[in-house]
């Protein structure tokens, strides 16, 4: 009987203490987890905020053409439709072509919050509302969603996302040159693609056969296409020197354009930037 009385006594006292604590000083009795007030807040200091939309087919690669010049190659590996058009701050008048970014969304319930990697392959001239804007392919936009929620996310309108620039790493690829179909002995233009590292091109130079000292500066024609006009016929094989925009690193594709080269042909070097 005495034991039962003691147990009830302590039970009553515990209840009274808990009630007193609740009424008099609730904040000291309950320690809630910190709430994520802003869905865009991140503890990673290298992430920044941008706007994102999508264009083209819901599960497509954005554009058949594209202002960088990659064409339908963006649907194939290594791009695999994970591409984006960029607003002015990303496209950089074409110098931003080929840059790689990680993006993720956290602001909607359909967001996976996991980063995905995309490449700038096009321009979005109308993307001016935000200082940084990605107009993603439908595939890339949907890749930010929880599995099975990609359609729901694509209905979100303009989405606030997080982004950061990362090094490109095209496994098994070397810097490649696709000769413009309008090229001839006096005019040479080529699309430059699959650059590791920065991804962005700052300068392209050409050297002719039998000339070991002179590098001729090429001019950016549009996007990732660079060109050179000469007054006398070009002497192949031609070497091309590519300098990245950010790091200033340089690679030399020696004799990559062979004698007898053809307009429209694709020539692969045996070099790439270090990652």
Secondary structure, DSSP 8 states (H G I E B T S, - for coil): -HHHHHHHHHHHHHHHHHHHHHHH-HHHH---------TT--S-TT-EEEEEEEESSTTS-S-SS-TTS-GGGGGSTTTTT-EEEE-HHHHGGGTTTT-EEEEE--SSTTB----EEEEEEEE-TT--SSSSEEEEEHHHHHTTB-TT-HHHHHTS-SEEEEEEEE-B--TT---EEEE-TT-BTTEEEEEEE---BT--EEEEEEE-TT-SS--EE-EEEETTEEEEE-SS---SSEEEEEEETTT--EEEEEEEE-TT--TT-EEE-S-----
